[in-house]
Amino acid sequence: MKIRTGFYVWALMLVALFVLQHTRLRAFPHILLLFWLLLPLASLANVLLARKNALVSMKSTHAYEREQPFPIRLQVKNRGAFTVLRLWLHTPGKGEPLLVSPKEETAFTLYTEATHIGAYPLPDRNVYIDEPFGLFRLPVNIQPDRVWILPGEIDTTTTAKEGQSGQSPRTTPFQNGQGETAFVEPLPYGKPMRHIHWKMSARMQEWMTKHMDEEADPTRLFILLPPPGDTEENRNAKDDLYDTAYTRAKLALQRKQPVRLFAKEPLNRLYAMPEQSRSLRLALSMHAAEEPQPLQALRQIDEKTQSVLVFAHRIDNATENELLSLRGRVHKLEVLLFTDAGEDRLNRLRDAQITITKVGDPQ
């Protein structure tokens, strides 16, 4: 409950009436003082009754881009037979209350925007019920609803920017003469040359490495390790992490590489078609709203997994040990690191044939 400016005016008037009731004009100040003492009770009873009769809900479409205004539909029903609802919406430029007559049902559209990826609870848009005496203001009980704020796609139009995001400039599928399938990609720095594809390297004029498998394009398993805590700095870092993850996932699907996001059910599913990038984008938004369990995710990867891509805000001792253990169970392990982890730690991971890419580093 908010105490409004009118309450303080009432308190000053009460002091004045208390002084007046000691003067010779005794009858009038006493009657006015009694009325003045009853005024807050009447005001509070009025606003409580109005809130009881108000049925307010907020509705919106399921998902939106962040940092872009999107509409919210406020539906109001006044179930009272005599009380007029005075609703105040904390919306820029809205200085007048929304009046709803007895037994009236109406709707009002307001616009808001969200700055971070994940769940956006609509009741966070405060709606208050006012009363005509101007003493109190109470928040309205709103039927809960929420929308999902989606990750965006970062710019990867140039090879340099793709390198900063850990992207290979190109990946080429091919079929060998023995009926096995594979894909080729530029040889990462420090990788052994035993899987060099010589014909493709000669054609592309750079070292290209091949990956033999039962599938033409191996499944990319995405694991996201967002930063802990709920500070503004960590929320911004989390947004960068999910933007990069969505960009990488969409690019993999365009290259016909199936993607699986490691998450709780029902988000833990396989995405195999380019048009499924929309549903994967929503799944990433829902993933951002969960409590992350990074170490548990790393421990549950089985040996059948071909390619694992880990998005890590930071790497501590426990995460380093899990990554080293995971490297022995998967064919390819790549880590996109969003903060510095120390050169000694990074060297240990690289020595274990783990590809480490610092996001934003010059290439």
C-alpha positions in Angstrom: 0.0 0.0 0.0 1.2 3.5 -0.9 0.4 6.5 1.3 -0.2 9.4 -1.0 0.4 13.2 -0.5 -3.2 13.7 0.5 -2.6 11.7 3.7 0.1 14.1 4.9 -2.3 17.0 4.1 -4.9 15.2 6.2 -2.4 14.8 9.1 -1.5 18.6 9.1 -5.2 19.4 9.1 -5.7 17.1 12.0 -3.1 19.0 14.0 -4.8 22.3 13.1 -8.2 20.9 14.2 -6.7 19.7 17.5 -5.5 23.2 18.2 -8.8 24.7 17.2 -10.8 22.5 19.5 -9.2 24.2 22.5 -10.5 27.6 21.4 -13.9 29.1 22.3 -15.4 27.8 19.1 -15.7 24.4 20.7 -18.7 22.9 19.0 -17.7 23.3 15.4 -14.0 22.1 15.8 -15.2 19.0 17.7 -17.6 18.0 15.0 -15.1 18.6 12.2 -12.4 16.8 14.2 -14.6 13.7 14.5 -15.4 13.8 10.8 -11.6 14.2 10.0 -10.7 11.2 12.2 -13.3 9.1 10.3 -12.0 10.2 6.9 -9.0 7.8 6.7 -11.2 4.9 7.7 -13.7 5.7 5.0 -10.9 6.1 2.5 -9.3 2.8 3.4 -12.6 1.0 3.3 -13.3 2.5 -0.1 -10.1 1.4 -1.7 -10.3 -2.1 -0.2 -13.8 -2.6 -1.5 -12.7 -1.3 -4.9 -9.8 -3.7 -5.0 -12.1 -6.6 -4.0 -14.4 -5.8 -6.9 -11.6 -5.4 -9.5 -10.7 -8.3 -11.8 -7.6 -7.4 -13.7 -5.5 -9.5 -16.0 -2.6 -8.8 -18.4 -2.3 -10.6 -21.7 0.3 -10.5 -24.4 1.6 -12.6 -27.3 4.0 -15.4 -26.4 7.4 -14.1 -27.3 9.1 -10.8 -28.2 12.5 -9.3 -29.1 14.3 -7.6 -26.3 14.8 -3.8 -26.2 11.8 -3.3 -28.5 8.4 -2.0 -27.4 5.7 -4.7 -27.3 2.0 -4.3 -26.4 0.3 -5.6 -23.3 -3.5 -5.8 -23.1 -4.9 -4.9 -19.7 -8.4 -6.3 -19.2 -10.4 -4.8 -16.3 -13.8 -5.8 -15.0 -15.5 -3.9 -12.2 -17.8 -6.4 -10.4 -19.0 -3.7 -7.9 -22.5 -2.2 -8.2 -21.7 1.2 -6.8 -17.9 1.8 -6.7 -16.1 3.4 -9.6 -12.6 2.0 -10.1 -9.7 4.4 -10.5 -6.7 2.6 -11.9 -3.3 4.1 -12.2 -0.9 2.6 -14.7 2.8 3.2 -14.3 3.3 4.0 -17.9 5.3 6.9 -19.3 3.1 9.7 -20.5 0.0 8.3 -18.7 -0.9 11.0 -16.1 -4.6 10.3 -15.8 -6.4 7.4 -14.0 -8.4 4.9 -16.0 -12.0 5.0 -14.7 -14.1 1.9 -14.9 -17.8 2.3 -14.1 -19.8 -0.2 -12.0 -20.5 -3.5 -13.8 -18.3 -2.3 -16.7 -15.7 -4.4 -18.5 -13.0 -2.7 -20.6 -9.5 -3.1 -22.0 -6.5 -0.9 -22.2 -3.3 -1.3 -24.2 0.0 -0.2 -22.8 3.5 -0.7 -24.2 6.7 -1.9 -22.4 10.0 -3.4 -23.3 12.4 -5.9 -21.7 16.1 -5.5 -21.5 17.2 -9.1 -20.8 16.6 -12.6 -22.2 14.3 -15.0 -20.4 11.0 -14.8 -18.8 9.3 -11.4 -18.4 6.5 -11.5 -15.7 3.7 -9.2 -16.8 2.5 -8.4 -13.2 5.8 -6.5 -12.8 3.9 -3.8 -14.6 2.5 -2.2 -11.5 -1.2 -1.3 -11.6 -2.7 0.5 -8.6 -6.3 1.3 -7.4 -6.9 4.8 -6.2 -9.7 6.3 -4.2 -11.4 9.8 -4.5 -10.1 11.1 -1.1 -6.6 10.8 -2.3 -5.1 9.2 0.9 -4.2 5.6 -0.1 -3.3 3.6 -3.2 -3.2 -0.2 -3.3 -1.7 -2.5 -5.8 -4.1 -4.7 -7.8 -4.0 -8.5 -7.6 -3.3 -9.5 -11.2 -3.8 -12.9 -12.7 -0.2 -14.1 -13.5 1.1 -14.3 -17.0 4.4 -13.9 -18.7 6.1 -13.6 -22.1 9.4 -14.9 -23.3 12.2 -12.4 -24.3 14.2 -14.0 -27.2 17.9 -14.0 -27.8 19.0 -12.0 -30.9 21.4 -12.9 -33.7 24.8 -11.3 -33.7 26.5 -10.2 -36.8 28.7 -12.9 -38.5 28.8 -11.4 -42.0 32.6 -11.4 -42.1 35.2 -14.1 -41.5 36.8 -12.0 -38.8 33.6 -11.7 -36.9 32.9 -15.4 -37.4 36.3 -16.1 -35.9 35.5 -14.0 -32.9 32.5 -16.0 -32.2 34.3 -19.3 -32.7 32.8 -19.9 -36.1 34.5 -21.9 -38.8 34.3 -19.8 -42.0 32.8 -22.8 -43.9 32.0 -26.5 -43.4 31.7 -28.8 -46.4 29.9 -32.2 -46.4 31.1 -34.9 -48.7 30.8 -38.7 -49.4 33.8 -40.9 -49.6 34.2 -44.0 -51.9 33.5 -46.5 -49.1 30.0 -45.2 -48.4 30.9 -43.4 -45.3 30.1 -39.8 -44.9 31.9 -36.9 -43.4 32.3 -33.2 -43.3 35.4 -31.0 -43.7 36.3 -27.7 -42.1 39.4 -25.5 -41.8 42.0 -27.1 -39.5 41.9 -25.5 -36.1 45.1 -24.1 -34.7 47.1 -26.7 -32.8 45.1 -29.7 -34.1 47.0 -32.7 -35.5 47.2 -33.2 -39.3 46.4 -36.9 -39.4 42.8 -36.2 -40.7 43.8 -33.7 -43.4 41.6 -34.0 -46.5 44.3 -33.4 -49.2 42.1 -32.9 -52.3 39.9 -30.4 -50.5 42.9 -28.6 -49.0 44.4 -28.2 -52.5 41.1 -26.9 -53.9 40.6 -24.5 -51.0 44.2 -23.4 -50.7 44.2 -24.0 -46.9 44.4 -27.0 -44.6 41.1 -28.7 -44.3 40.4 -31.5 -41.8 37.8 -34.3 -42.3 35.5 -35.9 -39.8 34.3 -39.5 -40.6 31.0 -40.5 -39.1 27.8 -42.5 -39.7 26.0 -39.2 -40.4 26.9 -36.6 -43.0 26.7 -33.9 -40.4 27.4 -34.6 -36.7 25.0 -33.4 -34.0 26.2 -30.4 -32.2 25.3 -30.6 -28.5 25.0 -27.1 -26.9 25.7 -26.7 -23.2 25.3 -23.2 -21.7 27.1 -22.2 -18.5 25.6 -18.8 -17.7 27.1 -16.6 -15.0 25.8 -17.0 -11.5 24.0 -14.2 -9.6 21.5 -11.6 -10.6 23.5 -8.4 -10.9 23.1 -6.1 -13.9 26.6 -7.0 -15.1 25.9 -10.7 -15.0 22.5 -10.3 -16.8 24.3 -8.4 -19.6 26.9 -11.2 -19.8 24.2 -13.8 -19.9 22.5 -11.9 -22.8 25.8 -12.0 -24.8 26.1 -15.7 -24.1 22.6 -16.6 -25.3 22.9 -14.3 -28.4 26.0 -16.1 -29.4 24.5 -19.5 -28.7 21.5 -18.7 -30.9 23.7 -17.5 -33.7 25.9 -20.6 -33.6 22.8 -22.9 -33.4 21.1 -21.2 -36.4 24.3 -21.4 -38.5 24.7 -25.1 -37.6 21.1 -25.8 -38.7 21.7 -23.9 -42.0 24.7 -26.2 -42.6 22.4 -29.2 -41.9 24.1 -30.0 -38.7 21.5 -31.2 -36.1 21.6 -29.3 -32.8 20.6 -30.5 -29.4 20.3 -28.0 -26.5 21.2 -29.7 -23.2 18.3 -28.6 -20.9 15.5 -30.0 -18.7 12.5 -31.6 -20.3 10.7 -30.6 -22.5 13.5 -28.4 -23.9 16.0 -31.3 -24.2 15.2 -32.2 -27.8 16.8 -32.5 -31.2 16.6 -29.7 -33.8 17.5 -30.9 -37.3 15.9 -28.6 -39.8 16.7 -24.9 -40.5 13.1 -23.9 -40.0 13.3 -25.2 -36.4 15.6 -22.3 -35.4 12.5 -20.4 -34.3 11.5 -23.1 -31.8 15.2 -23.4 -30.7 15.3 -19.7 -30.1 12.3 -20.0 -27.8 13.9 -22.9 -26.1 17.0 -20.8 -25.4 14.8 -18.1 -23.9 13.2 -20.7 -21.6 16.6 -22.1 -20.8 17.7 -18.7 -19.7 14.9 -18.6 -17.1 16.0 -21.8 -15.5 18.5 -22.3 -12.6 21.6 -23.4 -14.4 23.2 -26.7 -13.4 26.4 -26.7 -15.5 28.4 -29.4 -13.9 25.4 -31.8 -13.9 25.0 -31.1 -17.6 28.7 -31.9 -18.3 28.6 -35.1 -16.3 25.6 -36.6 -18.2 27.1 -36.5 -21.7 27.5 -40.1 -22.9 30.3 -41.4 -25.2 28.0 -41.5 -28.2 28.1 -37.7 -28.5 30.1 -36.5 -31.5 30.5 -32.8 -31.0 30.0 -30.7 -27.9 30.0 -26.9 -27.8 30.2 -25.3 -24.4 29.3 -21.7 -23.8 31.0 -20.6 -20.6 30.9 -17.3 -18.9 33.9 -18.4 -16.8 35.9 -21.6 -16.0 36.6 -22.4 -12.4 38.5 -25.5 -11.0 35.4 -27.7 -10.9 34.4 -26.8 -14.4 37.9 -27.4 -15.7 38.0 -30.9 -14.2 34.6 -31.7 -15.8 35.8 -30.4 -19.2 38.9 -32.5 -19.0 36.9 -35.6 -18.1 34.4 -34.9 -20.9 37.2 -34.6 -23.5 37.9 -38.3 -23.1 34.3 -39.2 -24.0 33.5 -37.1 -27.0 35.0 -36.7 -30.5 35.2 -32.9 -30.5 35.0 -30.4 -27.6 34.9 -26.7 -28.1 34.5 -24.0 -25.4 33.5 -20.4 -26.2 34.8 -18.4 -23.2 33.3 -15.0 -22.5 35.8 -13.9 -19.7 39.4 -14.5 -19.0 40.2 -17.8 -17.3 44.0 -17.4 -16.8 46.6 -18.6 -19.2 47.7 -21.6 -17.2 44.2 -23.0 -17.1 43.7 -22.4 -20.8 46.9 -24.0 -21.7 45.9 -27.1 -19.7 42.7 -27.3 -21.6 44.3 -26.8 -25.0 46.9 -29.5 -24.2 43.9 -31.8 -23.7 42.8 -31.1 -27.3 40.0 -28.8 -26.2 39.4 -25.9 -28.6 39.2 -22.6 -26.6 37.8 -19.5 -28.2 37.7 -16.3 -26.3 34.7 -14.4 -27.6 35.7 -10.9 -28.7 39.4 -11.6 -29.0 41.1 -10.3 -32.2 41.9 -13.2 -34.5 
